[in-house]
Amino acid sequence: MLISISFVALACQPKASTTVAVDPFQYIGHKVRLSGVQAKTISVLVDDACLRQMRAAKINSRLLESIPTNKIQLSVRKSPIQSHRIEVSPQTTQLQIKEWANEDPCVIGVADNQKATTQAYGSDPLYSKQSHLYNIHSAEAHDFFFDRPTGIKKDVIIAFIDSGIDLQHQDLRSQLWVNNDELNGDPGIDDDKNGFIDDVYGYNFVSDIGDPSHQTINDHGTHLTGLAAAAINNIGGAGVIGQKVKIMTLNVFGKNWETETVYIDQAIRYAADNGANVINISIGGRGPSETTASAIVYALKKGCVITVAAGNTKQDIGEDFYFPASYAPQYSGLISVAAVDASLNTPCAFTNFSSSAVKIAAPGCDAAAIKSGLLSTRLGDKYGYKSGTSQASAIVAGAAALVYGVMRDSSGAMVQPAEVERILTNGSDSRSALFRYVSGGRKLNLMGLTHKHLLAN
């Protein structure tokens, strides 16, 4: 298995007279933290402003010299801290990497850049009922969130960090987040000056292009977005948790079937800097990734609620680290999600679990359905079944968007991610069968969010 390495950089002072950008969110961990596995590539999270000024002053960096100049020039972004992928020669030792990192004023820390995969299982495309909507009492809660005078009025933006989506699907195309400056701008130009060219609907971080649509037959992202944000009351075939949702599409897989945390980190920061209210990450891998933790902290402090899949490896993620879900106990507003059967309210056979690290459960399989999956959108205007904690996380992302929208529109104040988490968990059902799997045995219940004055005005 190929392991990469991530470097984190913050404020730096290559010269006493040089002014550099300062990231208010500190790197998590020691400056150099490696697993000991030799890597063929590394991902370097650097302060681009610092590196740009070092190059202008003709100060060389042995660690960062292979980053193309055009990449640094592009990084005039709201967050000056950006990830870059670098190849490492077989002759380069980890001791050398540590020495170079410690000497480099633009590098804060070094951490493993883990491989990551999607957290879903596929099956045949067929039409059927969406049992998960019944399970979470979606219809009963609809009026509370949308039809009362204090219901949601303004769209909530959910960023899906995933495999890209079918932008032309009849149930998704009207739900896309649109960057109007780029839509109405000139092709090949960074019209909104955010450091990304032609990012009309999001971005593809692997291919480094503005088109975030899927580049493989992997329709993982398409299936998830349908669960949380498909259009309703049209001729399509999918229902949805709620309305007033827009999809920010952030592709971190490109043409590949797995990804790396360097791309996940870039996408998290993009979402936080470009208006996302909720971020869903239905991706995971074994072991920690402190660069991802740093990006998560950045997004949380900018007001983003983050939902993450607990994983499908049947492991206790409180004991065996599984990123990013195992970070959830450390950060309020980072919501790790396990999967339950939509018909039986019992844990799905594949779900990861922890009475401390998993905060809530939601439907991720259905024993009564085709291939035990949940129905949602698929590539090519189709519908079909998939199961996984990915699906459960997407459903909770949709619920988080509902809570976020009501809180924002009723108060007019900045919504705190920790408060959204509190409402979701306090309004959940408590199931004895889930106590070993989820903190408090909690399972999502949209009607529960309307009770106990959790969201009452």
Secondary structure, 3 states (H helix, E strand, C coil): CCCEEEEECCCCCCCCCCCCCCCCCCCCCCCECCCCCCCCEEEEEEEHHHHHHHHHCCCCCCCCCCCCHHHHHHCCCCCCEEEEEEECCCCCCHHHHHHHHHHCCCCCEEEEECEEEECCEECCCCCCCCHHHHHCCHHHHHHHHHHCCCCCCCCEEEEEEECCCCCCCCCCHHHECCCHHHHCCCCCCCCCCCCCCCCCCEEECCCCECCCCCCCCCCHHHHHHHHHHCCCCCCCCCCCCCCCEEEEEEECCCCCCCEEHHHHHHHHHHHHHCCCCEEEECEEEEECCHHHHHHHHHHHHCCCEEEEECCCCCCECCCCCEECHHHHHHCCCEEEEEEEECCCCCECCCCCECCCCCCEEEEEECCCCHHHCEEEEECCCEEEEEECHHHHHHHHHHHHHHHHHHHHHHHCCCCCHHHHHHHHHHCCEECHHHCCCCHHHEECCHHHHCCCCCCCC
